Amino acid sequence: MTILNNALSGASAAQASLNASSQNIANLQTKGYTRQGVLLTAITAGIGTQGAGSGVKLSAMIRFSDSYKSQQLWRANAELGQRTQVQPYLTQLEQVMGDDQSSLSNGVDNFFKALNAVGEDPMSGPLRGQVVTAANAMAESFNSIYAVTRNQQISVQQQRDSVLPKFNTLTKNIASLNERIIAAGAQGTNTSGLIDERDVAIDQLSQLAAIEVLEQPDGSRTVSLKTGQPLVVGKLAGSLVIDSTSGSPVLQASFAGTNYAVDDSRMGGQLGGLGNFERNTLLPLQTSIKEMAEQLATAVNTTLAGGSDPAGNPGKPLFALDGGGIGGILSVPDDYAATDLAFAGAGLPPGDSTNLQALVAIKQQAITLTSVGSVAIGDADTQLVGKLAIDSQQNQSLLNTATTIRRQAEDDWASTSGVNRDEEAMNLVEFQNMYQANMKVLAVANQLFDSTLSMFG
């Protein structure tokens, strides 16, 4: 009977092992699947009994996972999400502002070239007309590039609005899976599949924002933003919301009836990338473009007002400053004529170029911009484009690094938790042999039992 019991327990253990290997092979291509195995232990004989033991038993199902490698996977995903999200914006700005034909530098240079050209004959109608034409073209350059920044700002807001529902759905899913895992674990049910599903949801969440994940004794996981705001505790889920009561949209984390302020420029992931780009790159650049237009227009208009046009009148303002709406930030009045330009000094006869030289000198005047500080008007756009190029190159470099780190993290995770086709094939052969050997033992035990019975026949 001991032989029979040993053989039956061995066959059952082999069958359980075969089931685990077949489950692993079936999920070879399943994203996020963690391979499983069985823990077999010997059944020892009781005190006073004969024999070395009473077979083998299935002690537990094993889930091959490493929490450290999972954490590394999620951190790498947050960094990759942040860098990936903003690179298209940086690339577009760099291309638009660096274009030889549409750049601010091209518009400014052509405007001052037209002023220099009219110095040959300050009374020439065609040369004066070229100044007005160049002024219009320069205004269009400012408006065009400013419009790009405004469109990007709108796009950033729309992307943020589209990410938040996905983010909040994931936190709810994680909380729901926490509840199911706790309940299944209390009943002794294998929870590996539920844990895999939860890990996939956490990985997706980590792409949207950098998170901290803590394992709890009951099998649940607590999730919070890296800046500390809670997102999931047990079966309770929080959410990210936009609060517009102050007049400007503010991102907040809402959990259990309490709202927490969130600095979206420091939260990592896609949301952090968008927030950081908007606050530290896009808005300062947008402000600098507007400041450059305002200070250049003011300098030109002020200088014109100090001179005389061909009729002896003070010069009219060449540029009008707009509020940055649909019409842009800079324009030349529709009724502005070449004869309104005041190139002569105040009180000096027509043909004098004293004021014209003052206009030409404006290009070397210093202005102060939010992004680059004090800089000459003629060099301002070059400085803005240079800073933008540095930001873009730095982000691209960090994106390449983040891509490599994420790939390495995935490989590290797979080395522990991934299914190895060759290993599982060997396991199948090994456990099949184990099953067949135990069935042979069972057959021998039956023969011995039959022989023993026949002795009393």
Contacts in CASP RR format, 6 or more apart in sequence:
PFRMAT RR
TARGET T0000
AUTHOR 0000-0000-0000
METHOD contacts of the structure
MODEL  1
MTILNNALSGASAAQASLNASSQNIANLQTKGYTRQGVLLTAITAGIGTQ
GAGSGVKLSAMIRFSDSYKSQQLWRANAELGQRTQVQPYLTQLEQVMGDD
QSSLSNGVDNFFKALNAVGEDPMSGPLRGQVVTAANAMAESFNSIYAVTR
NQQISVQQQRDSVLPKFNTLTKNIASLNERIIAAGAQGTNTSGLIDERDV
AIDQLSQLAAIEVLEQPDGSRTVSLKTGQPLVVGKLAGSLVIDSTSGSPV
LQASFAGTNYAVDDSRMGGQLGGLGNFERNTLLPLQTSIKEMAEQLATAV
NTTLAGGSDPAGNPGKPLFALDGGGIGGILSVPDDYAATDLAFAGAGLPP
GDSTNLQALVAIKQQAITLTSVGSVAIGDADTQLVGKLAIDSQQNQSLLN
TATTIRRQAEDDWASTSGVNRDEEAMNLVEFQNMYQANMKVLAVANQLFD
STLSMFG
2 51 0 8 1.000
2 53 0 8 1.000
2 54 0 8 1.000
3 441 0 8 1.000
3 444 0 8 1.000
3 445 0 8 1.000
3 448 0 8 1.000
4 442 0 8 1.000
4 445 0 8 1.000
4 446 0 8 1.000
4 449 0 8 1.000
5 54 0 8 1.000
5 55 0 8 1.000
6 53 0 8 1.000
6 54 0 8 1.000
6 55 0 8 1.000
6 56 0 8 1.000
6 441 0 8 1.000
7 438 0 8 1.000
7 439 0 8 1.000
7 441 0 8 1.000
7 442 0 8 1.000
7 445 0 8 1.000
8 438 0 8 1.000
8 442 0 8 1.000
9 43 0 8 1.000
9 54 0 8 1.000
9 55 0 8 1.000
9 56 0 8 1.000
9 57 0 8 1.000
10 55 0 8 1.000
10 56 0 8 1.000
10 434 0 8 1.000
10 438 0 8 1.000
11 435 0 8 1.000
11 438 0 8 1.000
11 439 0 8 1.000
11 442 0 8 1.000
12 58 0 8 1.000
13 38 0 8 1.000
13 40 0 8 1.000
13 56 0 8 1.000
13 57 0 8 1.000
13 58 0 8 1.000
13 434 0 8 1.000
14 431 0 8 1.000
14 432 0 8 1.000
14 434 0 8 1.000
14 435 0 8 1.000
14 438 0 8 1.000
15 435 0 8 1.000
16 38 0 8 1.000
16 58 0 8 1.000
17 37 0 8 1.000
17 38 0 8 1.000
17 40 0 8 1.000
17 427 0 8 1.000
17 431 0 8 1.000
17 434 0 8 1.000
18 428 0 8 1.000
18 431 0 8 1.000
18 432 0 8 1.000
18 435 0 8 1.000
20 36 0 8 1.000
20 37 0 8 1.000
20 38 0 8 1.000
20 61 0 8 1.000
21 37 0 8 1.000
21 424 0 8 1.000
21 427 0 8 1.000
21 428 0 8 1.000
21 431 0 8 1.000
22 428 0 8 1.000
23 36 0 8 1.000
24 35 0 8 1.000
24 36 0 8 1.000
24 37 0 8 1.000
24 419 0 8 1.000
24 424 0 8 1.000
25 419 0 8 1.000
25 421 0 8 1.000
25 424 0 8 1.000
25 425 0 8 1.000
25 428 0 8 1.000
27 33 0 8 1.000
27 419 0 8 1.000
28 419 0 8 1.000
28 421 0 8 1.000
31 200 0 8 1.000
32 196 0 8 1.000
32 199 0 8 1.000
32 200 0 8 1.000
32 203 0 8 1.000
32 417 0 8 1.000
33 196 0 8 1.000
33 418 0 8 1.000
33 419 0 8 1.000
34 63 0 8 1.000
34 64 0 8 1.000
34 65 0 8 1.000
34 192 0 8 1.000
34 193 0 8 1.000
34 195 0 8 1.000
34 196 0 8 1.000
34 199 0 8 1.000
34 417 0 8 1.000
34 418 0 8 1.000
35 64 0 8 1.000
35 417 0 8 1.000
35 418 0 8 1.000
35 419 0 8 1.000
35 420 0 8 1.000
36 61 0 8 1.000
36 62 0 8 1.000
36 63 0 8 1.000
36 64 0 8 1.000
36 192 0 8 1.000
37 61 0 8 1.000
37 62 0 8 1.000
37 63 0 8 1.000
37 64 0 8 1.000
38 58 0 8 1.000
38 60 0 8 1.000
38 61 0 8 1.000
38 62 0 8 1.000
39 58 0 8 1.000
39 59 0 8 1.000
39 60 0 8 1.000
39 61 0 8 1.000
39 62 0 8 1.000
40 56 0 8 1.000
40 57 0 8 1.000
40 58 0 8 1.000
40 59 0 8 1.000
41 56 0 8 1.000
41 57 0 8 1.000
41 59 0 8 1.000
42 53 0 8 1.000
42 55 0 8 1.000
42 56 0 8 1.000
42 57 0 8 1.000
43 53 0 8 1.000
43 54 0 8 1.000
43 55 0 8 1.000
43 56 0 8 1.000
43 57 0 8 1.000
44 53 0 8 1.000
44 54 0 8 1.000
45 51 0 8 1.000
45 52 0 8 1.000
45 53 0 8 1.000
45 54 0 8 1.000
46 54 0 8 1.000
61 190 0 8 1.000
61 192 0 8 1.000
63 192 0 8 1.000
63 195 0 8 1.000
64 416 0 8 1.000
64 417 0 8 1.000
64 418 0 8 1.000
65 195 0 8 1.000
65 416 0 8 1.000
65 417 0 8 1.000
66 413 0 8 1.000
66 416 0 8 1.000
66 417 0 8 1.000
67 215 0 8 1.000
69 409 0 8 1.000
69 412 0 8 1.000
69 413 0 8 1.000
69 416 0 8 1.000
69 417 0 8 1.000
70 199 0 8 1.000
70 213 0 8 1.000
70 413 0 8 1.000
71 213 0 8 1.000
72 409 0 8 1.000
72 412 0 8 1.000
72 413 0 8 1.000
73 203 0 8 1.000
73 206 0 8 1.000
73 406 0 8 1.000
73 409 0 8 1.000
73 410 0 8 1.000
73 412 0 8 1.000
73 413 0 8 1.000
74 202 0 8 1.000
74 203 0 8 1.000
74 206 0 8 1.000
74 211 0 8 1.000
74 213 0 8 1.000
75 206 0 8 1.000
75 210 0 8 1.000
75 409 0 8 1.000
76 402 0 8 1.000
76 405 0 8 1.000
76 406 0 8 1.000
76 408 0 8 1.000
76 409 0 8 1.000
77 203 0 8 1.000
77 206 0 8 1.000
77 207 0 8 1.000
77 269 0 8 1.000
77 406 0 8 1.000
77 409 0 8 1.000
78 206 0 8 1.000
78 207 0 8 1.000
78 209 0 8 1.000
78 210 0 8 1.000
78 211 0 8 1.000
78 226 0 8 1.000
78 268 0 8 1.000
78 269 0 8 1.000
79 210 0 8 1.000
79 268 0 8 1.000
79 269 0 8 1.000
79 398 0 8 1.000
79 402 0 8 1.000
79 405 0 8 1.000
79 406 0 8 1.000
80 207 0 8 1.000
80 399 0 8 1.000
80 402 0 8 1.000
80 403 0 8 1.000
80 405 0 8 1.000
80 406 0 8 1.000
81 207 0 8 1.000
81 208 0 8 1.000
81 268 0 8 1.000
81 269 0 8 1.000
81 270 0 8 1.000
81 273 0 8 1.000
81 402 0 8 1.000
82 210 0 8 1.000
82 268 0 8 1.000
82 269 0 8 1.000
82 270 0 8 1.000
82 272 0 8 1.000
82 273 0 8 1.000
82 276 0 8 1.000
82 402 0 8 1.000
83 273 0 8 1.000
83 395 0 8 1.000
83 398 0 8 1.000
83 399 0 8 1.000
83 402 0 8 1.000
84 270 0 8 1.000
84 399 0 8 1.000
84 402 0 8 1.000
85 159 0 8 1.000
85 269 0 8 1.000
85 270 0 8 1.000
85 272 0 8 1.000
85 273 0 8 1.000
85 274 0 8 1.000
85 277 0 8 1.000
86 273 0 8 1.000
86 274 0 8 1.000
86 276 0 8 1.000
86 277 0 8 1.000
86 281 0 8 1.000
86 395 0 8 1.000
87 392 0 8 1.000
87 395 0 8 1.000
87 396 0 8 1.000
87 399 0 8 1.000
89 152 0 8 1.000
89 155 0 8 1.000
89 156 0 8 1.000
89 277 0 8 1.000
89 282 0 8 1.000
90 277 0 8 1.000
90 281 0 8 1.000
90 388 0 8 1.000
90 391 0 8 1.000
90 392 0 8 1.000
90 395 0 8 1.000
90 396 0 8 1.000
91 392 0 8 1.000
92 148 0 8 1.000
92 152 0 8 1.000
93 148 0 8 1.000
93 149 0 8 1.000
93 152 0 8 1.000
93 282 0 8 1.000
93 285 0 8 1.000
93 388 0 8 1.000
93 392 0 8 1.000
94 385 0 8 1.000
94 388 0 8 1.000
94 389 0 8 1.000
94 392 0 8 1.000
96 102 0 8 1.000
96 145 0 8 1.000
96 148 0 8 1.000
97 103 0 8 1.000
97 104 0 8 1.000
97 145 0 8 1.000
97 381 0 8 1.000
97 384 0 8 1.000
97 385 0 8 1.000
97 388 0 8 1.000
98 385 0 8 1.000
100 106 0 8 1.000
102 141 0 8 1.000
102 144 0 8 1.000
102 145 0 8 1.000
103 141 0 8 1.000
103 145 0 8 1.000
103 381 0 8 1.000
103 385 0 8 1.000
104 141 0 8 1.000
104 142 0 8 1.000
104 145 0 8 1.000
104 289 0 8 1.000
104 292 0 8 1.000
104 380 0 8 1.000
104 381 0 8 1.000
104 384 0 8 1.000
105 378 0 8 1.000
105 381 0 8 1.000
105 382 0 8 1.000
105 385 0 8 1.000
106 141 0 8 1.000
107 134 0 8 1.000
107 137 0 8 1.000
107 138 0 8 1.000
107 141 0 8 1.000
108 138 0 8 1.000
108 141 0 8 1.000
108 296 0 8 1.000
108 363 0 8 1.000
108 377 0 8 1.000
108 378 0 8 1.000
108 380 0 8 1.000
108 381 0 8 1.000
109 378 0 8 1.000
110 134 0 8 1.000
110 137 0 8 1.000
110 138 0 8 1.000
111 131 0 8 1.000
111 134 0 8 1.000
111 135 0 8 1.000
111 137 0 8 1.000
111 138 0 8 1.000
112 360 0 8 1.000
112 362 0 8 1.000
112 363 0 8 1.000
112 378 0 8 1.000
113 134 0 8 1.000
114 127 0 8 1.000
114 130 0 8 1.000
114 131 0 8 1.000
114 133 0 8 1.000
114 134 0 8 1.000
114 135 0 8 1.000
115 131 0 8 1.000
115 356 0 8 1.000
115 359 0 8 1.000
115 360 0 8 1.000
116 360 0 8 1.000
117 127 0 8 1.000
117 130 0 8 1.000
118 124 0 8 1.000
118 127 0 8 1.000
118 128 0 8 1.000
118 130 0 8 1.000
118 131 0 8 1.000
118 343 0 8 1.000
118 356 0 8 1.000
119 127 0 8 1.000
119 343 0 8 1.000
119 353 0 8 1.000
119 356 0 8 1.000
120 127 0 8 1.000
121 127 0 8 1.000
122 343 0 8 1.000
122 344 0 8 1.000
122 350 0 8 1.000
122 351 0 8 1.000
122 352 0 8 1.000
122 353 0 8 1.000
122 356 0 8 1.000
123 310 0 8 1.000
123 350 0 8 1.000
123 351 0 8 1.000
125 338 0 8 1.000
128 338 0 8 1.000
128 339 0 8 1.000
128 341 0 8 1.000
128 343 0 8 1.000
129 338 0 8 1.000
131 338 0 8 1.000
131 341 0 8 1.000
132 318 0 8 1.000
132 332 0 8 1.000
132 336 0 8 1.000
132 337 0 8 1.000
132 338 0 8 1.000
132 341 0 8 1.000
135 318 0 8 1.000
135 319 0 8 1.000
135 332 0 8 1.000
136 332 0 8 1.000
138 330 0 8 1.000
139 319 0 8 1.000
139 330 0 8 1.000
139 331 0 8 1.000
139 332 0 8 1.000
142 289 0 8 1.000
142 292 0 8 1.000
142 293 0 8 1.000
142 328 0 8 1.000
142 329 0 8 1.000
142 330 0 8 1.000
143 327 0 8 1.000
143 328 0 8 1.000
143 329 0 8 1.000
143 330 0 8 1.000
143 331 0 8 1.000
145 289 0 8 1.000
146 286 0 8 1.000
146 289 0 8 1.000
146 290 0 8 1.000
146 293 0 8 1.000
146 324 0 8 1.000
146 328 0 8 1.000
146 329 0 8 1.000
147 328 0 8 1.000
149 282 0 8 1.000
149 285 0 8 1.000
149 286 0 8 1.000
149 289 0 8 1.000
150 286 0 8 1.000
150 324 0 8 1.000
150 325 0 8 1.000
152 282 0 8 1.000
153 278 0 8 1.000
153 282 0 8 1.000
153 283 0 8 1.000
153 286 0 8 1.000
156 274 0 8 1.000
156 275 0 8 1.000
156 277 0 8 1.000
156 278 0 8 1.000
156 282 0 8 1.000
157 249 0 8 1.000
159 270 0 8 1.000
159 274 0 8 1.000
160 242 0 8 1.000
160 251 0 8 1.000
160 264 0 8 1.000
160 271 0 8 1.000
160 274 0 8 1.000
160 275 0 8 1.000
161 242 0 8 1.000
163 208 0 8 1.000
163 270 0 8 1.000
163 271 0 8 1.000
163 274 0 8 1.000
164 240 0 8 1.000
164 241 0 8 1.000
164 242 0 8 1.000
164 271 0 8 1.000
166 208 0 8 1.000
167 205 0 8 1.000
167 208 0 8 1.000
167 209 0 8 1.000
167 239 0 8 1.000
167 240 0 8 1.000
167 271 0 8 1.000
168 237 0 8 1.000
168 238 0 8 1.000
168 239 0 8 1.000
168 240 0 8 1.000
170 201 0 8 1.000
170 204 0 8 1.000
170 205 0 8 1.000
170 208 0 8 1.000
171 205 0 8 1.000
171 223 0 8 1.000
171 231 0 8 1.000
171 232 0 8 1.000
171 237 0 8 1.000
171 238 0 8 1.000
171 239 0 8 1.000
172 237 0 8 1.000
173 198 0 8 1.000
173 201 0 8 1.000
174 198 0 8 1.000
174 201 0 8 1.000
174 202 0 8 1.000
174 205 0 8 1.000
174 221 0 8 1.000
174 223 0 8 1.000
174 232 0 8 1.000
174 237 0 8 1.000
175 232 0 8 1.000
175 234 0 8 1.000
175 235 0 8 1.000
175 236 0 8 1.000
175 237 0 8 1.000
175 238 0 8 1.000
176 235 0 8 1.000
176 237 0 8 1.000
177 194 0 8 1.000
177 197 0 8 1.000
177 198 0 8 1.000
177 201 0 8 1.000
178 198 0 8 1.000
178 219 0 8 1.000
178 220 0 8 1.000
178 221 0 8 1.000
178 232 0 8 1.000
178 234 0 8 1.000
178 235 0 8 1.000
179 220 0 8 1.000
179 234 0 8 1.000
179 235 0 8 1.000
180 194 0 8 1.000
181 191 0 8 1.000
181 194 0 8 1.000
181 195 0 8 1.000
181 198 0 8 1.000
181 219 0 8 1.000
181 220 0 8 1.000
182 218 0 8 1.000
182 219 0 8 1.000
182 220 0 8 1.000
182 234 0 8 1.000
182 235 0 8 1.000
184 190 0 8 1.000
184 191 0 8 1.000
184 194 0 8 1.000
185 191 0 8 1.000
185 219 0 8 1.000
191 219 0 8 1.000
198 221 0 8 1.000
202 211 0 8 1.000
202 213 0 8 1.000
202 221 0 8 1.000
202 223 0 8 1.000
205 211 0 8 1.000
205 223 0 8 1.000
205 231 0 8 1.000
206 269 0 8 1.000
207 269 0 8 1.000
207 270 0 8 1.000
208 269 0 8 1.000
208 270 0 8 1.000
208 271 0 8 1.000
209 225 0 8 1.000
209 226 0 8 1.000
209 267 0 8 1.000
209 268 0 8 1.000
209 269 0 8 1.000
209 270 0 8 1.000
209 271 0 8 1.000
209 272 0 8 1.000
210 225 0 8 1.000
210 226 0 8 1.000
210 267 0 8 1.000
210 268 0 8 1.000
210 269 0 8 1.000
210 272 0 8 1.000
211 223 0 8 1.000
211 224 0 8 1.000
211 225 0 8 1.000
211 226 0 8 1.000
211 231 0 8 1.000
212 223 0 8 1.000
212 224 0 8 1.000
212 225 0 8 1.000
212 226 0 8 1.000
212 228 0 8 1.000
213 221 0 8 1.000
213 222 0 8 1.000
213 223 0 8 1.000
214 221 0 8 1.000
214 222 0 8 1.000
215 221 0 8 1.000
216 222 0 8 1.000
216 234 0 8 1.000
220 234 0 8 1.000
220 235 0 8 1.000
221 232 0 8 1.000
221 234 0 8 1.000
222 230 0 8 1.000
222 232 0 8 1.000
222 233 0 8 1.000
222 234 0 8 1.000
223 230 0 8 1.000
223 231 0 8 1.000
223 232 0 8 1.000
224 230 0 8 1.000
224 231 0 8 1.000
224 232 0 8 1.000
225 231 0 8 1.000
225 253 0 8 1.000
225 262 0 8 1.000
225 267 0 8 1.000
226 267 0 8 1.000
226 268 0 8 1.000
227 262 0 8 1.000
227 263 0 8 1.000
227 266 0 8 1.000
227 267 0 8 1.000
229 253 0 8 1.000
229 255 0 8 1.000
229 260 0 8 1.000
229 262 0 8 1.000
230 238 0 8 1.000
230 253 0 8 1.000
230 255 0 8 1.000
230 256 0 8 1.000
230 260 0 8 1.000
231 237 0 8 1.000
231 238 0 8 1.000
231 253 0 8 1.000
231 255 0 8 1.000
232 238 0 8 1.000
233 255 0 8 1.000
236 255 0 8 1.000
236 256 0 8 1.000
238 253 0 8 1.000
238 254 0 8 1.000
238 255 0 8 1.000
238 256 0 8 1.000
239 253 0 8 1.000
239 254 0 8 1.000
239 255 0 8 1.000
240 251 0 8 1.000
240 252 0 8 1.000
240 253 0 8 1.000
240 254 0 8 1.000
240 262 0 8 1.000
240 271 0 8 1.000
241 251 0 8 1.000
241 252 0 8 1.000
241 253 0 8 1.000
241 254 0 8 1.000
241 259 0 8 1.000
242 249 0 8 1.000
242 250 0 8 1.000
242 251 0 8 1.000
242 252 0 8 1.000
243 249 0 8 1.000
243 250 0 8 1.000
243 251 0 8 1.000
243 252 0 8 1.000
243 259 0 8 1.000
244 250 0 8 1.000
250 261 0 8 1.000
251 262 0 8 1.000
251 264 0 8 1.000
251 271 0 8 1.000
252 259 0 8 1.000
252 260 0 8 1.000
252 261 0 8 1.000
252 262 0 8 1.000
253 259 0 8 1.000
253 260 0 8 1.000
253 262 0 8 1.000
254 260 0 8 1.000
264 271 0 8 1.000
264 272 0 8 1.000
264 274 0 8 1.000
264 275 0 8 1.000
264 276 0 8 1.000
264 279 0 8 1.000
265 272 0 8 1.000
265 273 0 8 1.000
265 275 0 8 1.000
265 276 0 8 1.000
265 278 0 8 1.000
265 279 0 8 1.000
265 280 0 8 1.000
266 272 0 8 1.000
266 276 0 8 1.000
268 276 0 8 1.000
281 388 0 8 1.000
281 391 0 8 1.000
284 370 0 8 1.000
284 371 0 8 1.000
285 371 0 8 1.000
285 384 0 8 1.000
285 388 0 8 1.000
287 370 0 8 1.000
287 371 0 8 1.000
288 369 0 8 1.000
288 370 0 8 1.000
288 371 0 8 1.000
288 372 0 8 1.000
288 384 0 8 1.000
289 329 0 8 1.000
289 384 0 8 1.000
290 324 0 8 1.000
290 329 0 8 1.000
291 367 0 8 1.000
291 368 0 8 1.000
291 369 0 8 1.000
291 370 0 8 1.000
292 367 0 8 1.000
292 369 0 8 1.000
292 377 0 8 1.000
292 380 0 8 1.000
292 381 0 8 1.000
292 384 0 8 1.000
293 321 0 8 1.000
293 329 0 8 1.000
293 330 0 8 1.000
294 321 0 8 1.000
294 329 0 8 1.000
295 367 0 8 1.000
295 368 0 8 1.000
295 377 0 8 1.000
296 319 0 8 1.000
296 362 0 8 1.000
296 367 0 8 1.000
296 377 0 8 1.000
297 318 0 8 1.000
297 319 0 8 1.000
297 320 0 8 1.000
297 321 0 8 1.000
297 330 0 8 1.000
298 321 0 8 1.000
299 362 0 8 1.000
299 365 0 8 1.000
299 377 0 8 1.000
300 318 0 8 1.000
300 319 0 8 1.000
300 359 0 8 1.000
300 362 0 8 1.000
301 317 0 8 1.000
301 318 0 8 1.000
301 319 0 8 1.000
303 355 0 8 1.000
303 358 0 8 1.000
303 359 0 8 1.000
303 362 0 8 1.000
304 314 0 8 1.000
304 315 0 8 1.000
304 316 0 8 1.000
304 317 0 8 1.000
304 318 0 8 1.000
304 341 0 8 1.000
304 342 0 8 1.000
304 355 0 8 1.000
304 359 0 8 1.000
305 314 0 8 1.000
305 315 0 8 1.000
305 317 0 8 1.000
305 342 0 8 1.000
306 314 0 8 1.000
306 315 0 8 1.000
306 342 0 8 1.000
306 345 0 8 1.000
306 346 0 8 1.000
306 355 0 8 1.000
307 314 0 8 1.000
307 315 0 8 1.000
307 342 0 8 1.000
307 343 0 8 1.000
307 344 0 8 1.000
307 345 0 8 1.000
307 346 0 8 1.000
307 347 0 8 1.000
307 354 0 8 1.000
307 355 0 8 1.000
308 314 0 8 1.000
308 315 0 8 1.000
308 342 0 8 1.000
308 344 0 8 1.000
308 345 0 8 1.000
308 346 0 8 1.000
308 347 0 8 1.000
308 348 0 8 1.000
308 350 0 8 1.000
308 352 0 8 1.000
308 355 0 8 1.000
309 315 0 8 1.000
309 316 0 8 1.000
309 339 0 8 1.000
309 340 0 8 1.000
309 341 0 8 1.000
309 342 0 8 1.000
309 343 0 8 1.000
309 344 0 8 1.000
310 339 0 8 1.000
310 344 0 8 1.000
310 350 0 8 1.000
310 351 0 8 1.000
311 339 0 8 1.000
312 344 0 8 1.000
312 347 0 8 1.000
312 350 0 8 1.000
313 342 0 8 1.000
314 342 0 8 1.000
314 346 0 8 1.000
315 340 0 8 1.000
315 341 0 8 1.000
315 342 0 8 1.000
316 333 0 8 1.000
316 336 0 8 1.000
316 340 0 8 1.000
316 342 0 8 1.000
317 333 0 8 1.000
318 332 0 8 1.000
318 336 0 8 1.000
318 340 0 8 1.000
318 341 0 8 1.000
319 330 0 8 1.000
319 331 0 8 1.000
319 332 0 8 1.000
320 330 0 8 1.000
320 331 0 8 1.000
320 332 0 8 1.000
320 333 0 8 1.000
321 329 0 8 1.000
321 330 0 8 1.000
322 328 0 8 1.000
322 329 0 8 1.000
322 330 0 8 1.000
322 331 0 8 1.000
323 329 0 8 1.000
342 355 0 8 1.000
343 351 0 8 1.000
343 352 0 8 1.000
343 353 0 8 1.000
343 355 0 8 1.000
343 356 0 8 1.000
343 359 0 8 1.000
344 350 0 8 1.000
344 351 0 8 1.000
344 352 0 8 1.000
344 353 0 8 1.000
344 354 0 8 1.000
344 355 0 8 1.000
344 356 0 8 1.000
345 352 0 8 1.000
345 354 0 8 1.000
345 355 0 8 1.000
346 355 0 8 1.000
348 354 0 8 1.000
362 377 0 8 1.000
363 376 0 8 1.000
363 377 0 8 1.000
363 378 0 8 1.000
364 376 0 8 1.000
364 377 0 8 1.000
364 378 0 8 1.000
365 376 0 8 1.000
365 377 0 8 1.000
366 374 0 8 1.000
366 375 0 8 1.000
366 376 0 8 1.000
366 377 0 8 1.000
367 374 0 8 1.000
367 375 0 8 1.000
367 376 0 8 1.000
367 377 0 8 1.000
367 380 0 8 1.000
368 374 0 8 1.000
368 375 0 8 1.000
369 375 0 8 1.000
369 380 0 8 1.000
369 383 0 8 1.000
369 384 0 8 1.000
371 383 0 8 1.000
371 384 0 8 1.000
371 387 0 8 1.000
372 380 0 8 1.000
372 383 0 8 1.000
372 384 0 8 1.000
372 387 0 8 1.000
375 383 0 8 1.000
END
